[in-house]
């Protein structure tokens, strides 16, 4: 899945170069799939590619302790030529991190906390010489600055949404003490670090527009992310695939509370670690619908292959939804709210295999119709409008082409 085929030698502008993709040590989420695709694209362009994973919390040394074992076990397919695993030690809390980071965190300032963590992440002793850094999320930039070791090396920052928005959402489900840090204060931290990148790459139209307005002096590029295709849908199961974040929780809660009672027995299987998020935030809601949850599975491709329809009940969230792009690539009929297509320059009503729902009643009706088709044994067609759109806009080949265009102006 991590390969980009049919790349001619003339399209390998990074031959002989080493690129470091610096990213959070996350797995089982859209950001991880974006990182896998970045690595594949740079390899297709001829580079030797390093994965440098930064843990976004204080941590014991890898590969044992904390979240490292689960991260390593879930990321064997990352595709890099060499991997580094880096984190800030637990002992860092005895330093000024207690004042500069933790004290702000308990007031809701997740932006500053992550910056202070990154400043304390240990730099590998055996780090190779790097010709280009591709950093993901603003909070990796203090770490990238130290990885450069004083050398002048170009840095592409892939923003992956305005993170201050995500922190505000996340803070709604947490406990903090006044005075509360708000959106504007966290955004200021984010923008301050973004100014230091040579190119700010944005993966959807919304954030591209917003960041251009917020940082007019910076260089920007809209580069839709490569999302590795999943197998073509050829089954009959109605599915939802969702990772555990607060926006997904709110969307799934809407489905369970508002749509399911109107669905009249229509069935769905919910895959991904969103089950843990629902169970933690609303145990009663989880118990009432626990039969729908399948949890995280090792082979999500098999889930898409067995799908007959994908539900995208999105009522919350910012930025591009990677799971929505995966659903596009599988080619199955989709039932979705308009917000599921946020960040894409497309009118989803133009897709012949998409049913758009403006409210719970309409979503339930479309779901019932999909269930009737599944009960009749109907399976998705081999070709579809959403699959064609994916190939043109979100495929690894499309991403590599767009990246190569931007690389022409960087001093490599």
N, C-alpha and C positions, 0 to 999 in steps of 0.2 A: 504493500500500500504506500510505502514511502518513496517510490521511484517515479521519476518523470521520464517517460520514454521518448524516443525519436528527437533527441536534442542534437542538432548538427554541430560539428566542431566550430563553425563560424559563430555560433551562438553561445560560446563558452568564454565570456570576457574575463572571468575570474580564474582562469587556468594559472596554476602556480601560486595563487593567493590563499591565505588562511582567514576564514571568517569565524568569529565567535558569536553564536546566538546565546545571549544572556537572558535568562527567564526565571520566573518564580518556580520553585520546586512543587508544582501542582500536577495533579493527574486527574483523570476521569472528569474532565471539564472541557469547555470549548477552547480555553486558552492553551491547553496542552496540545490539542489538535492543530491549532494555529502554529505552535512551535515546531511540531513534527513537519508541517508543510513548509515552513521557512527553511528548515534544514534540507529538505528534499530539493527545494528550489535552488538554493545556493550550490548544492552538489551538482545539479543539472547545469548550472552556469560555470562549472569547472573548478569550484573552490574545494579546498580541504575544510571541513566544517567541524567546529568544536561546539559541544553543548556545555554551557556553564550554568548549572542549576543553583539558584540562591534560595535558601529556606527563608520564608518571611516571618520567622519567629525565632526566639532563642532556642538553641538546639544542642543536643549532644553531638559529638563528631560523627559523621557518616562513616561506615554504612549501617551502624547499629544505633538504636536509641531514638526516641521521639518518633517523628513521622517518616524517618528515612527508610526503614524496611518496607513500608507499604508503598512509598514513592518508587523505590527501585524495582519492586516487584511488578508495578503497574506500567513501567515506562521502558520496557525492553525493546519496544519497536521504535524508539525515537530516531534512529537512523544516523546518528552523528559518527564521524570518524574517531572522535575521542570525547570522553565525558569527564566533567569535573563536578564535584558536589561540595557546596560551600555553605557555611552558615556562621552566625554569630554565637559564640559559646554562652552557656547559661551564666558563666561567671561575669559576663558583661554587665549584668544587672547591678553588680556592686560598684560600677563606675558611674560616670555622669549620666548614663542611660536612665537611671532612676529618676533624675530630675528632667533631663532633656526629652525623654521619650515617654516613660511610663506615667509620669505625672500628667502629661498632656493626654495620654490615652484614656485615662479614667475620666477625663472630661469630654471624651468623644473624638479626640483628634487622632484618628487613625492615619492621616496623611503624614504627620510629623513622626509618629511612632515608627512607621516603616522606613522613613528616611534615616532615622537614628539607628535602626537595626542594620540597614545597608552599610552605614559608615563603619560598622564593627564586624562585618563579615570577613572571614579570613581569606586572604588571597593565596591561591595555590603556589607552592614553592617551585613546582616544575612546569609552570605555565609556558606554553609555546609562544613564539612571536606571532602577533596577530596584525593583520592588515586592515580589517574592518570589523567593527562591532555592530551587531544588530540587537539592540536592547528592547526588551518588552516591558512596558509600564514604566512610568516616570520614576518609581521608587527603586529601580535597579541602577539608576544613574550614579549615585554616590559610589556604589561598588564598581561600576564600569570605570569611573574616574581613577580609582586605585588600581584596577587591572591594567590601565594604560601605562602605568609606571613612568609618568612624565613624558611619554612619547606623544607625538601628534598623529593620532589615528582617527579617521572619520568614524562618526557614530550616527547610525540611523536609529531613531526611537520610534517604535511602533506603539501608539498610544493605547489602543484597545479600550476606547471609551474614555469619557471624563470620569476619572476615578472618584472624585469628590461626590459625584452623584451616587455612586455605589456605596460610599461610606454613609451617606445620609440615609439611604435605604436600610443598610445594615444596622445603623444606630437605632432604628425604630424597634428592632427586636432585642436590644441589649439594655444593660443597666449602667448608667453613667451618673456622675454627680455634677451639680452646677458649680461654676458657670459653664454652660454647654458650648462646645465649639461647633460652629455652623458651617454651612456650605462655602460661603465666601472665604472664610479663613483657611479651610482645607484646600480650596481651589488655588489660593495664592501660593501655597507651598508647592503644589503640583506645577504651576506655571513657572515658578522660579527655577525649578530644575529643568523643565523642558527647554528653556532658552539656551541651554548649553549643548543641545544636540545639533548636528550639522543638517539633519533632515528629520522632520516630524512626519511620519507616515501614518495615515488614518485609514481605518478599514471600513468606514461607512460614511455616507454623505452627511449625516447629522453632525458627527463629531468633526469632520473636515470643515464644515461651515462654521461651527462654533469656535474651533481652535484658531481658524484664520482670523476671526474677529477678535479673539482674546489675545493673540500673539501676532499682530500684523507684521512685525519685523522678522519673524522666523520664516524659514523655508518649509513649505508644506507640500504634501502629495497625497492624493486619494488613491490608495492601492487596495482594492478589495482583497481580502485574505484568500489564500488557497485553503480549501477545505477538502480533505481527502474523500474521495467518493466512497460511499457504502454500497454494498451489493444491491442490484436491482430488486425491487419488491416484486414478489411473485407468489404471495400467499393470500391468506384471508383474515389474519389477525388484525384487529384495530389496536393501535399502540400509541403510547406517549413515551418519549425518551427525555429525561430531564435530570440534570445534576442539582446538587443541593446548594442553592443560593436563595436569598430572601425574595427576589423577584419571582423566581420559579415557584416558591412556596405560595406566594400570594395568588399567582395565576392558577395553581392547582387547587388552592382553597376555593377559588371562584368556581372552578369546574365541579368540585365535589359538593359544594353547598347550593349552587344555583342551577347548574346544568344537569347533574345526575338525577335529581328528582323529576326532571322533565323528560328524561331520556327513555323512560318506559322500558327498562330492561336491556337497552343497548349496552354492549360489553366493551371493555377496554382493559389492556394490560399496561401497567405503568412501570417502565424500566429505568434504572439509574438510582443513584444514591439519594434522590429526593425523598425516598421513604424515611430515611433517618432524620431529615430536616422536618418533615411533617410530624413524625413521632415526638421529636423534641419540643417543637413549638406548640403543638396542639394534640396531645395524646388522645383526647376523646375523638377528634376528627379522624385520626389515624385508625383507631380501633373500629370505628364505624365503617371504614372502607378498606381494612387491611387486606381483604381478599383480592383487591385490585393491584396491589404492589408486588412486583417481582424482584426488586432490589437491583443492585449492581451485578452485571453479568460480564464475564471475561470476553465473550465474543459478541459484541453489539452488532457486528455485521450479520450474524445469523438472525438477529431480531428483525433487522430491516428486510432481510431476504424473505422472512416469513410474513411480512406485513401485507395487508390488503388496503390499509388506510392509516394515515398518521394524523393525530389530533394535535393542533397547536393552539391551546386555549390561553393565549398571551394577553394579560390585562395589566402587566406591570413590567418595567424594565427599560433600560436605555441601551443604545448601541446595537450593533448587529448581533443577531442570535445565531450562533454557530449550529445549534441543533436544528434551527429552521433550514439552514443551508444543507445540512445532512439530509433532511427530509426532502428537499428539492432534488438532491442527487439520486435518491432511491427511486424517484419517478412515480411513487404511489399517489393516488388521490389524497388530497389534503383537505382537512376541515380546519379553518383558522380564523382568528380575529385579524383585523387589519394590522394591528400592532406587531404581529409576528413577522411582518415584512419591513419593519423599521430599518432605516439605513440603506435600503436598496433602491436604486433608481428604476422602479418598475411599478406598473399597475397590476396588482395581483388578480384583479377581476378579469384580466385578459387571459389568464391561464385556464385552459379548458378543463384541467383536472383539479382545480381549486374551488372549494366552496367557502365563501366568505360569510362570516356571521357577525352581525353588529350587536347582538344581545344574546342572553342565555337561551331564550326560546328558539331563536333561529339556529343557534349552535346545536341544540338538542334535536331539532327537526332534521338537520343535515346528518347528524350522527345516527339517528334512527334509519335514515335512508341508506347510509353506508352499511349499517348492520344487516339490513334486508338484502343488500347485494352480496355481502359475505355469506349469509345463510343460503343464498341461491348458488353458491360456489363460484361466483365471479372473482377473478383475480386481475391485478393491474395489467394494462397493456405494456408491451415491450418498449414502446417509445412514448414519451409524453412531453408536454410543453415545459414543465418544470425541469425535467432532465436536460432539455436543450438549453434552457437559460443557465443552468448550472455550468454546463460545459463551456459556454461562451464567456461567463463572468467569473466563476468561482473555482474553476478547475486549477490544478497545479500548473498546467501549461500556461493558462492565462496569467497567473500570478508571476511566474518566472519571466514572462515577456514584459510585464509592467515593471518589475523590479530592475530588469536589465536596462530599461529606458532611463530610470532614475540614476542608476549607477554611472551613467555616462558623464554626469556632471560632478561626481565626487573625486577628490584627489587620491586615487588609489595607485 
